[in-house]
Amino acid sequence: MDRIFAALSHRIASWAGQPAAFILATLTVLVWLVTGPVFAYSDTWQLVINTGTTIVTFLMVFLIQNAQNRDGAAIQAKLDELIRAIDSARNDFIGIEHLTEAQLERIRQVLERECGDDVTHKLAIERLIERR
């Protein structure tokens, strides 16, 4: 079941990000708008678009979240492998994605202090920009 859902969510999330999906959604709204006078802008006419968009939005939230969870886990595994493979890297960083927000913030502050002051950071960023 997990494989079927993962494959389905990946395909739908990929398709939903394509121009064709946007065009289809736009055409659906345009058809709905054009039919307004035909149905005298009735409550049922409004309910059709409201119900349709609510259902699509509800389902897409879960599909896109699943795709993002898998992508995030894959990226994290790749980063962990890079940390593990590089001799000078600190293996202590493997798995830090499981820490709390406060713990991650403390680590970030320590790393920034190790890298130097704000002037050093600013100069490094300016050098990077100049390379472009």
Backbone as CSV, one residue per row, in Angstrom:
resi,resn,N_x,N_y,N_z,CA_x,CA_y,CA_z,C_x,C_y,C_z
1,MET,0.823,-1.198,0.000,0.000,0.000,0.000,0.862,1.255,0.000
2,ASP,1.964,1.226,0.772,2.844,2.396,0.822,3.440,2.703,-0.543
3,ARG,3.861,1.655,-1.249,4.471,1.870,-2.569,3.466,2.453,-3.559
4,ILE,2.244,1.952,-3.499,1.202,2.453,-4.413,0.915,3.920,-4.121
5,PHE,0.759,4.244,-2.835,0.482,5.639,-2.459,1.665,6.540,-2.815
6,ALA,2.891,6.069,-2.566,4.074,6.869,-2.877,4.168,7.131,-4.378
7,ALA,3.933,6.092,-5.182,4.004,6.266,-6.632,2.907,7.208,-7.117
8,LEU,1.699,7.013,-6.602,0.580,7.862,-6.990,0.815,9.314,-6.575
9,SER,1.241,9.519,-5.349,1.455,10.889,-4.876,2.579,11.574,-5.641
10,HIS,3.612,10.808,-5.973,4.720,11.382,-6.737,4.250,11.804,-8.126
11,ARG,3.493,10.943,-8.788,3.003,11.273,-10.131,2.057,12.463,-10.115
12,ILE,1.137,12.466,-9.171,0.162,13.564,-9.118,0.847,14.872,-8.753
13,ALA,1.755,14.835,-7.779,2.459,16.060,-7.389,3.314,16.578,-8.547
14,SER,3.932,15.675,-9.281,4.722,16.101,-10.446,3.825,16.705,-11.515
15,TRP,2.693,16.068,-11.765,1.771,16.566,-12.783,1.180,17.909,-12.357
16,ALA,0.847,18.042,-11.082,0.209,19.273,-10.602,1.123,20.479,-10.754
17,GLY,2.414,20.262,-10.835,3.352,21.369,-10.997,3.624,21.729,-12.440
18,GLN,2.965,21.080,-13.363,3.185,21.328,-14.781,2.236,22.418,-15.296
19,PRO,2.630,23.093,-16.376,1.752,24.116,-16.964,0.395,23.557,-17.390
20,ALA,0.359,22.311,-17.844,-0.911,21.721,-18.282,-1.928,21.685,-17.146
21,ALA,-1.477,21.428,-15.937,-2.388,21.393,-14.790,-2.948,22.781,-14.513
22,PHE,-2.111,23.789,-14.618,-2.568,25.159,-14.420,-3.581,25.551,-15.493
23,ILE,-3.289,25.173,-16.727,-4.202,25.485,-17.832,-5.541,24.787,-17.619
24,LEU,-5.507,23.514,-17.213,-6.741,22.780,-16.953,-7.550,23.444,-15.842
25,ALA,-6.885,23.844,-14.779,-7.581,24.512,-13.671,-8.181,25.838,-14.131
26,THR,-7.427,26.592,-14.919,-7.919,27.871,-15.427,-9.123,27.667,-16.342
27,LEU,-9.035,26.675,-17.210,-10.167,26.387,-18.101,-11.399,25.956,-17.312
28,THR,-11.202,25.177,-16.272,-12.326,24.760,-15.424,-13.016,25.972,-14.818
29,VAL,-12.248,26.904,-14.310,-12.825,28.119,-13.710,-13.527,28.957,-14.778
30,LEU,-12.922,29.058,-15.955,-13.544,29.831,-17.029,-14.875,29.213,-17.468
31,VAL,-14.913,27.895,-17.603,-16.168,27.221,-17.955,-17.203,27.472,-16.872
32,TRP,-16.781,27.395,-15.642,-17.698,27.650,-14.522,-18.237,29.078,-14.597
33,LEU,-17.347,30.035,-14.876,-17.782,31.434,-14.977,-18.760,31.643,-16.130
34,VAL,-18.475,31.060,-17.264,-19.327,31.231,-18.442,-20.712,30.634,-18.202
35,THR,-20.767,29.569,-17.439,-22.069,28.938,-17.183,-22.877,29.660,-16.116
36,GLY,-22.296,30.654,-15.499,-23.012,31.418,-14.474,-24.348,31.950,-14.918
37,PRO,-24.395,32.682,-16.038,-25.693,33.201,-16.499,-26.686,32.085,-16.850
38,VAL,-26.172,30.962,-17.363,-27.055,29.849,-17.734,-27.798,29.334,-16.501
39,PHE,-27.103,29.279,-15.391,-27.702,28.776,-14.151,-28.150,29.905,-13.221
40,ALA,-28.195,31.107,-13.747,-28.653,32.296,-13.011,-27.848,32.515,-11.722
41,TYR,-26.596,32.186,-11.792,-25.696,32.374,-10.633,-26.317,31.801,-9.358
42,SER,-26.912,30.640,-9.489,-27.641,30.037,-8.371,-26.698,29.530,-7.283
43,ASP,-27.289,29.188,-6.163,-26.513,28.618,-5.065,-25.874,27.301,-5.484
44,THR,-26.590,26.511,-6.258,-26.047,25.234,-6.731,-24.851,25.471,-7.633
45,TRP,-24.934,26.465,-8.505,-23.819,26.816,-9.386,-22.579,27.180,-8.564
46,GLN,-22.765,27.944,-7.514,-21.652,28.326,-6.643,-21.142,27.125,-5.864
47,LEU,-22.048,26.267,-5.448,-21.676,25.088,-4.667,-20.790,24.137,-5.470
48,VAL,-21.035,24.070,-6.777,-20.229,23.180,-7.627,-18.751,23.543,-7.540
49,ILE,-18.414,24.809,-7.740,-17.004,25.214,-7.725,-16.435,25.140,-6.303
50,ASN,-17.239,25.510,-5.323,-16.760,25.448,-3.937,-16.462,24.019,-3.519
51,THR,-17.352,23.111,-3.830,-17.152,21.706,-3.458,-15.966,21.115,-4.211
52,GLY,-15.913,21.385,-5.508,-14.816,20.851,-6.326,-13.458,21.312,-5.848
53,THR,-13.326,22.603,-5.617,-12.026,23.119,-5.171,-11.681,22.637,-3.766
54,THR,-12.661,22.497,-2.915,-12.400,21.999,-1.554,-11.891,20.564,-1.595
55,ILE,-12.521,19.725,-2.384,-12.096,18.322,-2.478,-10.695,18.219,-3.063
56,VAL,-10.443,18.931,-4.155,-9.118,18.885,-4.778,-8.057,19.401,-3.812
57,THR,-8.324,20.501,-3.146,-7.363,21.062,-2.188,-7.090,20.097,-1.046
58,PHE,-8.126,19.507,-0.503,-7.987,18.566,0.610,-7.101,17.389,0.213
59,LEU,-7.356,16.806,-0.941,-6.572,15.651,-1.377,-5.132,16.043,-1.736
60,MET,-4.970,17.183,-2.381,-3.630,17.612,-2.794,-2.726,17.891,-1.602
61,VAL,-3.276,18.361,-0.511,-2.462,18.613,0.685,-1.737,17.342,1.106
62,PHE,-2.449,16.237,1.144,-1.846,14.974,1.584,-0.868,14.431,0.548
63,LEU,-1.212,14.543,-0.719,-0.324,14.032,-1.756,0.977,14.829,-1.827
64,ILE,0.858,16.134,-1.775,2.059,16.972,-1.847,2.900,16.812,-0.581
65,GLN,2.261,16.709,0.576,3.013,16.511,1.814,3.785,15.197,1.774
66,ASN,3.164,14.154,1.238,3.851,12.869,1.119,5.071,12.987,0.213
67,ALA,4.905,13.656,-0.919,6.023,13.830,-1.841,7.138,14.652,-1.190
68,GLN,6.781,15.688,-0.453,7.794,16.509,0.218,8.495,15.734,1.333
69,ASN,7.755,14.922,2.059,8.375,14.107,3.114,9.410,13.161,2.525
70,ARG,9.055,12.500,1.426,9.997,11.582,0.791,11.207,12.329,0.247
71,ASP,10.980,13.470,-0.407,12.092,14.261,-0.932,13.013,14.726,0.194
72,GLY,12.422,15.203,1.285,13.222,15.662,2.428,14.035,14.531,3.038
73,ALA,13.426,13.357,3.165,14.142,12.208,3.730,15.289,11.781,2.809
74,ALA,15.057,11.814,1.496,16.109,11.449,0.547,17.265,12.441,0.599
75,ILE,16.949,13.718,0.657,17.999,14.741,0.752,18.790,14.573,2.043
76,GLN,18.084,14.309,3.140,18.754,14.131,4.424,19.680,12.925,4.396
77,ALA,19.233,11.830,3.781,20.072,10.632,3.678,21.322,10.923,2.843
78,LYS,21.157,11.687,1.769,22.302,12.042,0.933,23.289,12.922,1.698
79,LEU,22.761,13.895,2.448,23.642,14.757,3.244,24.371,13.960,4.316
80,ASP,23.647,13.047,4.957,24.280,12.197,5.971,25.408,11.372,5.355
81,GLU,25.187,10.866,4.154,26.225,10.081,3.479,27.427,10.948,3.145
82,LEU,27.192,12.180,2.711,28.312,13.085,2.432,29.108,13.380,3.696
83,ILE,28.405,13.622,4.791,29.091,13.878,6.065,29.922,12.665,6.464
84,ARG,29.332,11.483,6.323,30.019,10.262,6.701,31.239,10.010,5.822
85,ALA,31.139,10.325,4.528,32.196,9.998,3.577,33.381,10.964,3.634
86,ILE,33.153,12.183,4.093,34.229,13.179,4.130,34.944,13.077,5.473
87,ASP,36.237,12.831,5.411,37.012,12.607,6.638,37.007,13.802,7.576
88,SER,37.044,15.014,7.025,37.133,16.192,7.886,35.765,16.646,8.415
89,ALA,34.689,16.036,7.928,33.355,16.417,8.403,33.110,15.825,9.788
90,ARG,32.266,16.489,10.549,31.930,16.015,11.894,30.703,15.104,11.819
91,ASN,30.896,13.843,12.140,29.800,12.879,12.101,28.709,13.202,13.115
92,ASP,28.989,14.093,14.055,27.997,14.481,15.055,26.770,15.130,14.409
93,PHE,26.929,15.641,13.190,25.811,16.312,12.529,24.816,15.344,11.896
94,ILE,25.194,14.092,11.769,24.268,13.105,11.207,23.098,12.946,12.161
95,GLY,21.896,13.139,11.641,20.686,12.961,12.433,20.207,14.186,13.194
96,ILE,20.821,15.356,12.982,20.391,16.528,13.757,19.003,17.013,13.360
97,GLU,18.467,16.500,12.245,17.120,16.904,11.847,16.068,16.457,12.852
98,HIS,16.452,15.561,13.768,15.516,15.071,14.784,15.531,15.925,16.059
99,LEU,16.409,16.931,16.112,16.494,17.794,17.293,15.349,18.808,17.285
100,THR,15.173,19.455,18.433,14.145,20.493,18.524,14.631,21.767,17.836
101,GLU,13.719,22.677,17.597,14.056,23.953,16.961,15.076,24.728,17.796
102,ALA,14.906,24.707,19.114,15.836,25.421,20.005,17.241,24.805,19.938
103,GLN,17.314,23.489,19.902,18.619,22.832,19.813,19.302,23.150,18.484
104,LEU,18.541,23.148,17.412,19.112,23.484,16.106,19.593,24.929,16.071
105,GLU,18.852,25.812,16.693,19.257,27.220,16.741,20.573,27.380,17.504
106,ARG,20.735,26.657,18.608,22.000,26.711,19.364,23.162,26.207,18.504
107,ILE,22.949,25.131,17.773,24.003,24.603,16.896,24.354,25.628,15.828
108,ARG,23.342,26.252,15.232,23.575,27.264,14.209,24.396,28.427,14.745
109,GLN,24.071,28.875,15.962,24.814,29.975,16.565,26.266,29.597,16.817
110,VAL,26.487,28.392,17.308,27.860,27.928,17.557,28.645,27.863,16.249
111,LEU,28.030,27.334,15.205,28.705,27.241,13.909,29.028,28.620,13.351
112,GLU,28.123,29.559,13.506,28.388,30.913,13.024,29.530,31.556,13.796
113,ARG,29.601,31.299,15.095,30.722,31.841,15.883,32.033,31.214,15.440
114,GLU,32.029,29.920,15.131,33.245,29.239,14.680,33.738,29.791,13.342
115,CYS,32.816,30.272,12.533,33.166,30.749,11.187,33.666,32.183,11.184
116,GLY,33.568,32.885,12.266,34.064,34.251,12.319,32.952,35.250,12.559
117,ASP,33.342,36.525,12.606,32.388,37.583,12.920,31.569,37.992,11.696
118,ASP,30.692,38.969,11.891,29.816,39.424,10.819,30.584,40.053,9.663
119,VAL,31.678,40.738,9.979,32.466,41.374,8.925,33.044,40.310,8.007
120,THR,33.538,39.226,8.577,34.079,38.129,7.782,33.005,37.532,6.888
121,HIS,31.806,37.328,7.451,30.695,36.798,6.656,30.333,37.740,5.516
122,LYS,30.282,39.030,5.825,29.895,40.008,4.807,30.910,40.019,3.666
123,LEU,32.190,39.972,3.992,33.217,39.962,2.950,33.142,38.690,2.112
124,ALA,32.899,37.568,2.760,32.783,36.304,2.021,31.600,36.334,1.064
125,ILE,30.484,36.886,1.505,29.306,36.985,0.655,29.572,37.931,-0.510
126,GLU,30.249,39.049,-0.242,30.562,39.993,-1.317,31.473,39.349,-2.358
127,ARG,32.440,38.528,-1.899,33.321,37.834,-2.843,32.521,36.839,-3.700
128,LEU,31.594,36.165,-3.092,30.748,35.230,-3.845,29.919,35.948,-4.893
129,ILE,29.364,37.092,-4.523,28.550,37.865,-5.460,29.395,38.377,-6.614
130,GLU,30.608,38.815,-6.330,31.489,39.328,-7.368,31.877,38.268,-8.381
131,ARG,31.908,37.010,-7.969,32.269,35.913,-8.872,31.219,35.711,-9.950
132,ARG,30.016,36.116,-9.697,28.930,35.926,-10.672,29.148,36.881,-11.770
